[in-house]
Amino acid sequence: MGASFSSRYRVLAVVAFSLATVAFHYGFILKPDDGDPSLFHAIHGRLCYIPIILGAIWFGVRGGVGTALFITVLTLPYARSAASGVHAAHTGGAISEYTEMIFYLAIGLTAGILIELQRRERARGEKLSNELAREKHLSSIGQMAAGLAHEVKNPLGSIKGSAEILGDDFPEGSRKHEIVNVLLKETDRLNRVVEDFLNFARPRPIARTSTRIHAVVERVISQIELDAAAKNIRVVRDFDESIPAAPLDGERLHQVFLNLALNAVAAMPGGGTLVFETRRRSLDGRPCIVVSVKDDGAGIDPDDIDRIFDPFFTRSQKGTGLGLSISHTIVRNHGGRIEVAPNHPRGTVFAVFLPIVRE
């Protein structure tokens, strides 16, 4: 609401400045002296640059060019009257007026382009700064996670071994045997959490081999299709069969796609459609493979979009908040990136960009 009001006031300000400068241009506000008024009219013409530059600063190319066209339309009758000789004595003829209009458009276009380039550079700088801050944050968390996971993992092995020995002392079906089974299951769950910590804190280096991306995706589908069918989720393949084998780490990417698929299934408890799509695209001028995982679930809260790849951030009661962070790291180590966007009319799309590195 505030941004909308601000834009309206800016538009009104540009229009008001434009009308005021054109009024000066016509001599409605201040008449030139009876002597040589050419300098007076030249100053009036230059005053029109002010709203044009202001429009470019506030609205970019569209604002600069739009304001220039608006002023050009308003001053066009003056140029025509100059051509007919009415104002010839004051303006030096219509040629100077039409030349001035060309300058209006040139200044509006140039100022708009420069402003938009500056904004893009500023946004790029902010993005790089945020990435550096995030990397520093992840590094410190990773060191902490590695130490914590190391301290927890060894005792977990002892607890599991002791529970298995105790389980042999109680007959199946007894209350104590069930309690031991609960202990074993919870130990396994904690061990998986510790493994997630270790994968996040000490990611394995990428081992590139000739990999067919569709084989990796098919393996993921085979793992989740039973769970998907039980939840009335239809799995759809939309593959570009022309994608060749590429030097990628299939095992690590399997972890990425499996995590995205499980998240998508969890987002559709009432059923829906899960789409795996592959395409050939370009990333920063390099050929790449794009694997998209689309669901039509509840979607992601817009306030959470910028945080979903942060470690330990999760809205799930069962997750550790490390799955997407680990996936982000794996894809980044491939030289790629993950993008997330709404899947209209509902749901979410995760797109994994993987540059094809020539061997």
Backbone torsions as a table, in degrees:
resi	resn	phi	psi	omega
1	MET	NA	-45.5	179.7
2	GLY	-62.7	-42.0	179.6
3	ALA	-64.3	-37.9	-179.8
4	SER	-63.9	-45.5	178.5
5	PHE	-63.4	-41.1	179.7
6	SER	-60.8	-43.2	179.2
7	SER	-64.1	-40.0	179.5
8	ARG	-63.4	-44.4	179.8
9	TYR	-64.3	-36.0	178.4
10	ARG	-67.1	-42.0	176.9
11	VAL	-60.6	-45.1	179.3
12	LEU	-62.5	-38.2	179.5
13	ALA	-65.4	-42.7	178.4
14	VAL	-63.2	-43.5	179.2
15	VAL	-62.7	-43.5	-179.2
16	ALA	-63.7	-44.5	177.9
17	PHE	-62.2	-41.0	-179.5
18	SER	-63.1	-46.9	-179.8
19	LEU	-63.2	-39.4	-179.5
20	ALA	-65.4	-44.5	-178.9
21	THR	-68.0	-36.3	176.9
22	VAL	-66.3	-37.0	177.3
23	ALA	-62.5	-40.6	173.7
24	PHE	-61.6	-41.3	-178.0
25	HIS	-59.7	-40.6	179.8
26	TYR	-78.7	-13.4	-177.8
27	GLY	83.7	18.7	-179.4
28	PHE	-73.5	-31.8	-175.8
29	ILE	-91.0	-42.5	-178.7
30	LEU	-139.7	122.2	-178.4
31	LYS	-81.9	144.4	175.6
32	PRO	-70.9	160.3	177.2
33	ASP	-67.8	166.9	180.0
34	ASP	-71.6	-16.1	178.3
35	GLY	-74.3	-150.9	179.7
36	ASP	-72.5	111.6	-176.0
37	PRO	-96.2	11.1	-174.2
38	SER	-62.0	-40.5	178.7
39	LEU	-65.2	-38.6	179.2
40	PHE	-58.7	-47.5	179.8
41	HIS	-69.2	-32.5	177.5
42	ALA	-64.6	-40.4	177.6
43	ILE	-64.4	-42.3	178.7
44	HIS	-60.0	-40.5	179.2
45	GLY	-64.9	-37.7	179.8
46	ARG	-70.9	-26.7	177.8
47	LEU	-60.8	-26.7	179.9
48	CYS	-66.9	-17.3	178.3
49	TYR	-66.7	-27.7	-174.7
50	ILE	-61.5	-55.5	179.3
51	PRO	-65.1	-28.9	178.8
52	ILE	-65.6	-47.4	178.9
53	ILE	-66.5	-37.8	178.0
54	LEU	-62.5	-43.0	177.1
55	GLY	-62.4	-37.4	178.5
56	ALA	-67.6	-40.1	-179.9
57	ILE	-63.6	-41.7	-175.5
58	TRP	-83.4	-33.7	-171.5
59	PHE	-128.4	9.6	175.9
60	GLY	73.5	-149.4	-177.1
61	VAL	-61.1	-43.5	-179.4
62	ARG	-61.3	-40.5	179.2
63	GLY	-67.5	-43.9	-179.5
64	GLY	-65.4	-49.3	-178.9
65	VAL	-69.0	-40.1	179.8
66	GLY	-61.8	-43.4	177.9
67	THR	-65.7	-40.2	178.5
68	ALA	-61.8	-42.4	178.7
69	LEU	-66.0	-39.3	179.5
70	PHE	-61.3	-45.7	179.4
71	ILE	-68.5	-36.8	178.7
72	THR	-61.4	-44.1	178.8
73	VAL	-62.0	-39.8	-178.5
74	LEU	-70.4	-32.1	-178.1
75	THR	-93.1	-4.0	-179.2
76	LEU	-61.0	-42.2	176.6
77	PRO	-59.7	-34.2	178.6
78	TYR	-64.2	-41.9	179.5
79	ALA	-64.8	-39.2	179.4
80	ARG	-66.5	-38.4	178.3
81	SER	-67.5	-32.6	176.5
82	ALA	-65.2	-37.1	179.4
83	ALA	-66.0	-32.0	-178.9
84	SER	-83.5	-7.1	175.1
85	GLY	100.3	-3.8	-177.0
86	VAL	-64.3	-43.1	-179.4
87	HIS	-111.3	15.9	-174.0
88	ALA	-58.4	-35.0	-178.3
89	ALA	-68.5	-25.3	-176.5
90	HIS	-97.6	-20.9	-171.4
91	THR	-114.1	-16.4	-176.0
92	GLY	81.7	15.3	176.6
93	GLY	100.8	171.2	-175.7
94	ALA	-72.9	-25.3	-176.7
95	ILE	-59.6	-44.0	179.7
96	SER	-64.5	-35.2	179.4
97	GLU	-66.9	-46.4	179.5
98	TYR	-66.7	-35.3	175.9
99	THR	-63.4	-39.8	178.4
100	GLU	-62.0	-38.6	178.8
101	MET	-63.7	-39.2	177.2
102	ILE	-63.1	-39.3	177.2
103	PHE	-63.9	-37.5	177.9
104	TYR	-56.2	-50.6	-178.5
105	LEU	-64.7	-41.4	-179.4
106	ALA	-64.0	-42.7	-179.8
107	ILE	-67.9	-41.7	178.5
108	GLY	-61.6	-43.5	-179.7
109	LEU	-67.6	-46.6	-178.0
110	THR	-64.1	-46.9	-179.9
111	ALA	-63.0	-41.2	179.1
112	GLY	-62.1	-43.7	179.6
113	ILE	-63.8	-44.3	-179.3
114	LEU	-63.4	-40.8	179.9
115	ILE	-65.4	-43.4	-179.3
116	GLU	-67.1	-37.2	175.8
117	LEU	-63.5	-41.0	178.5
118	GLN	-63.3	-40.6	179.3
119	ARG	-65.1	-41.0	179.2
120	ARG	-64.2	-42.1	178.7
121	GLU	-64.6	-38.7	178.8
122	ARG	-65.7	-43.6	178.7
123	ALA	-63.7	-39.2	178.4
124	ARG	-64.7	-42.3	178.5
125	GLY	-63.3	-40.9	177.8
126	GLU	-65.0	-38.5	179.1
127	LYS	-64.8	-43.8	178.3
128	LEU	-64.2	-39.1	178.7
129	SER	-64.1	-42.3	177.9
130	ASN	-64.6	-38.5	178.7
131	GLU	-64.7	-41.4	179.1
132	LEU	-64.8	-41.5	178.4
133	ALA	-64.4	-39.2	179.8
134	ARG	-66.2	-41.8	179.4
135	GLU	-62.5	-40.3	178.8
136	LYS	-65.1	-40.5	179.2
137	HIS	-64.6	-43.9	-180.0
138	LEU	-64.6	-37.2	-179.5
139	SER	-63.2	-44.6	-179.3
140	SER	-67.1	-39.9	178.2
141	ILE	-66.8	-37.7	180.0
142	GLY	-62.2	-41.7	178.4
143	GLN	-63.2	-41.5	178.4
144	MET	-65.4	-43.2	-178.4
145	ALA	-64.4	-39.0	-179.4
146	ALA	-62.3	-44.9	178.7
147	GLY	-64.8	-41.8	179.9
148	LEU	-65.5	-44.5	-178.8
149	ALA	-63.9	-39.0	179.6
150	HIS	-63.2	-40.5	-179.0
151	GLU	-69.5	-28.1	-175.9
152	VAL	-89.2	-33.2	-170.8
153	LYS	-63.1	-45.2	-178.3
154	ASN	-64.2	-46.4	176.1
155	PRO	-60.9	-32.9	178.8
156	LEU	-61.9	-39.9	178.0
157	GLY	-62.7	-39.8	178.4
158	SER	-66.9	-40.7	179.6
159	ILE	-63.4	-42.8	-179.1
160	LYS	-65.4	-44.1	179.6
161	GLY	-62.1	-40.9	179.0
162	SER	-66.2	-39.8	179.5
163	ALA	-65.1	-37.7	178.5
164	GLU	-64.6	-39.2	178.1
165	ILE	-65.7	-43.0	179.0
166	LEU	-64.0	-35.5	-179.2
167	GLY	-62.8	-28.7	179.4
168	ASP	-70.3	-17.6	-177.4
169	ASP	-86.3	-8.4	-177.2
170	PHE	-120.5	136.5	-179.9
171	PRO	-69.1	149.5	178.1
172	GLU	-62.9	140.7	-178.7
173	GLY	95.7	-15.4	179.5
174	SER	-78.4	159.0	-179.1
175	ARG	-62.2	-42.5	-178.4
176	LYS	-67.1	-34.6	177.8
177	HIS	-65.8	-39.2	177.8
178	GLU	-64.5	-39.4	178.6
179	ILE	-63.4	-40.4	178.1
180	VAL	-64.3	-39.5	177.8
181	ASN	-62.1	-40.6	176.3
182	VAL	-61.2	-41.9	179.0
183	LEU	-61.6	-41.7	178.9
184	LEU	-66.0	-42.4	179.9
185	LYS	-64.0	-43.3	179.7
186	GLU	-67.7	-33.7	176.5
187	THR	-64.9	-43.3	177.8
188	ASP	-62.0	-39.9	179.7
189	ARG	-64.7	-44.3	177.5
190	LEU	-63.4	-35.2	178.4
191	ASN	-65.2	-38.2	176.5
192	ARG	-65.0	-38.8	177.1
193	VAL	-62.0	-43.0	178.8
194	VAL	-63.2	-39.4	177.8
195	GLU	-62.3	-39.3	176.4
196	ASP	-61.9	-41.6	177.2
197	PHE	-59.0	-46.0	-177.6
198	LEU	-67.3	-40.2	178.1
199	ASN	-63.2	-34.8	178.8
200	PHE	-74.3	-43.6	-174.4
201	ALA	-77.4	-34.6	-177.8
202	ARG	-130.5	70.3	-178.6
203	PRO	-62.7	137.1	178.7
204	ARG	-71.1	147.1	178.4
205	PRO	-65.2	153.1	-179.8
206	ILE	-71.1	127.6	177.2
207	ALA	-110.4	97.5	-175.0
208	ARG	-80.0	130.8	171.7
209	THR	-138.0	164.8	177.9
210	SER	-64.0	113.1	-171.6
211	THR	-127.9	132.6	172.4
212	ARG	-92.9	115.5	-172.9
213	ILE	-62.1	-31.1	-179.9
214	HIS	-68.0	-32.2	177.1
215	ALA	-66.1	-38.2	178.0
216	VAL	-64.7	-45.3	-179.1
217	VAL	-65.9	-41.0	179.6
218	GLU	-62.2	-37.3	178.0
219	ARG	-63.1	-39.9	177.4
220	VAL	-64.4	-44.2	-179.2
221	ILE	-60.7	-40.9	-179.8
222	SER	-63.7	-27.9	-179.8
223	GLN	-78.7	-30.2	-173.4
224	ILE	-106.4	-6.4	-171.8
225	GLU	-67.3	-33.0	178.5
226	LEU	-66.4	-45.3	177.8
227	ASP	-64.2	-39.4	179.1
228	ALA	-64.3	-43.6	179.8
229	ALA	-63.1	-37.6	179.5
230	ALA	-64.7	-26.4	179.4
231	LYS	-99.2	12.6	179.3
232	ASN	61.1	41.8	178.1
233	ILE	-106.0	125.3	179.1
234	ARG	-90.6	127.5	179.7
235	VAL	-97.7	126.1	-177.0
236	VAL	-119.0	134.7	175.7
237	ARG	-105.4	128.4	175.5
238	ASP	-131.2	80.5	-172.3
239	PHE	-100.4	144.3	168.3
240	ASP	-92.1	101.5	-173.6
241	GLU	-69.2	-9.1	179.7
242	SER	-82.0	-5.5	-179.8
243	ILE	-68.9	123.1	-178.0
244	PRO	-85.1	174.0	172.4
245	ALA	-64.7	146.8	-176.7
246	ALA	-138.8	154.6	178.1
247	PRO	-73.4	94.9	-178.3
248	LEU	-136.2	164.5	174.9
249	ASP	-94.3	95.9	-175.3
250	GLY	-61.0	-38.6	-178.7
251	GLU	-65.6	-44.5	-180.0
252	ARG	-68.1	-38.6	179.2
253	LEU	-70.0	-31.1	174.0
254	HIS	-59.0	-40.0	177.4
255	GLN	-62.5	-39.4	179.5
256	VAL	-64.4	-52.9	-175.3
257	PHE	-68.3	-34.2	177.4
258	LEU	-65.0	-41.5	178.6
259	ASN	-63.3	-44.1	179.0
260	LEU	-64.5	-39.4	-179.5
261	ALA	-66.9	-43.3	179.4
262	LEU	-64.0	-39.2	176.8
263	ASN	-63.3	-39.8	179.7
264	ALA	-66.1	-41.8	178.1
265	VAL	-63.0	-42.4	179.5
266	ALA	-65.0	-26.3	-179.3
267	ALA	-79.3	-7.4	-178.1
268	MET	-125.1	62.2	-178.8
269	PRO	-64.5	-24.1	180.0
270	GLY	-95.8	9.9	-179.7
271	GLY	99.1	167.4	-179.7
272	GLY	159.0	-155.1	-177.8
273	THR	-127.7	130.6	177.1
274	LEU	-114.6	119.5	-174.9
275	VAL	-113.3	129.2	171.6
276	PHE	-107.7	118.9	-175.7
277	GLU	-124.3	138.0	175.6
278	THR	-124.8	140.9	179.8
279	ARG	-146.2	161.0	172.7
280	ARG	-102.1	127.6	-177.1
281	ARG	-137.7	-170.7	176.7
282	SER	-125.6	136.6	178.6
283	LEU	-126.5	111.4	-178.7
284	ASP	54.0	40.7	177.6
285	GLY	81.9	1.3	-179.9
286	ARG	-109.2	143.2	176.5
287	PRO	-65.8	141.5	-178.8
288	CYS	-148.8	163.8	174.2
289	ILE	-103.0	134.6	177.1
290	VAL	-115.6	121.2	176.2
291	VAL	-111.1	118.4	-178.8
292	SER	-109.2	136.8	175.2
293	VAL	-116.5	113.5	-174.1
294	LYS	-116.4	136.2	173.5
295	ASP	-130.3	163.9	176.3
296	ASP	-119.3	45.0	178.5
297	GLY	-84.1	-152.3	-175.4
298	ALA	-73.0	-18.2	-178.7
299	GLY	85.1	178.1	-179.0
300	ILE	-108.9	136.3	177.0
301	ASP	-58.6	128.5	-179.6
302	PRO	-53.5	-30.3	179.3
303	ASP	-70.1	-17.4	-177.2
304	ASP	-97.3	-9.4	-174.0
305	ILE	-55.4	-44.0	-176.4
306	ASP	-77.6	-4.1	-174.8
307	ARG	-114.8	-8.9	-170.3
308	ILE	-65.0	-23.3	179.0
309	PHE	-93.3	1.2	176.8
310	ASP	-74.8	140.9	179.3
311	PRO	-64.1	140.6	176.6
312	PHE	72.2	4.9	175.9
313	PHE	-89.7	121.8	178.4
314	THR	-157.1	148.4	173.1
315	ARG	-100.4	-3.9	-178.8
316	SER	-85.6	144.7	178.1
317	GLN	-78.3	-18.0	-175.7
318	LYS	-102.4	-24.7	-173.9
319	GLY	-79.3	164.0	177.9
320	THR	-95.7	-13.2	-177.3
321	GLY	79.2	16.6	-179.0
322	LEU	-110.2	-14.5	-174.8
323	GLY	-58.9	-51.8	-178.7
324	LEU	-70.6	-32.4	178.0
325	SER	-65.6	-43.1	177.1
326	ILE	-64.3	-42.6	178.6
327	SER	-61.1	-42.4	178.6
328	HIS	-59.8	-41.9	-179.8
329	THR	-65.9	-42.5	-179.6
330	ILE	-61.8	-46.6	-179.0
331	VAL	-66.2	-40.8	178.9
332	ARG	-62.4	-38.9	178.2
333	ASN	-68.3	-18.5	171.7
334	HIS	-81.8	-4.2	-176.0
335	GLY	84.8	13.5	-178.1
336	GLY	-110.8	-160.6	178.4
337	ARG	-155.1	161.7	175.0
338	ILE	-113.9	131.9	175.2
339	GLU	-117.5	145.7	178.6
340	VAL	-126.5	139.4	-178.3
341	ALA	-153.0	158.9	175.9
342	PRO	-65.4	146.4	176.6
343	ASN	-106.0	88.4	-173.6
344	HIS	-63.1	141.5	5.8
345	PRO	-82.9	-13.4	176.5
346	ARG	-154.6	155.0	179.7
347	GLY	110.0	-166.1	-174.4
348	THR	-141.1	148.5	174.9
349	VAL	-122.9	123.5	170.3
350	PHE	-106.5	121.4	179.5
351	ALA	-112.3	122.6	-179.3
352	VAL	-104.4	116.3	180.0
353	PHE	-97.7	121.8	-177.4
354	LEU	-124.7	105.7	177.9
355	PRO	-61.4	140.9	178.0
356	ILE	-88.6	103.4	-180.0
357	VAL	-84.9	124.8	-179.3
358	ARG	-75.1	132.0	-179.5
359	GLU	-80.0	NA	NA
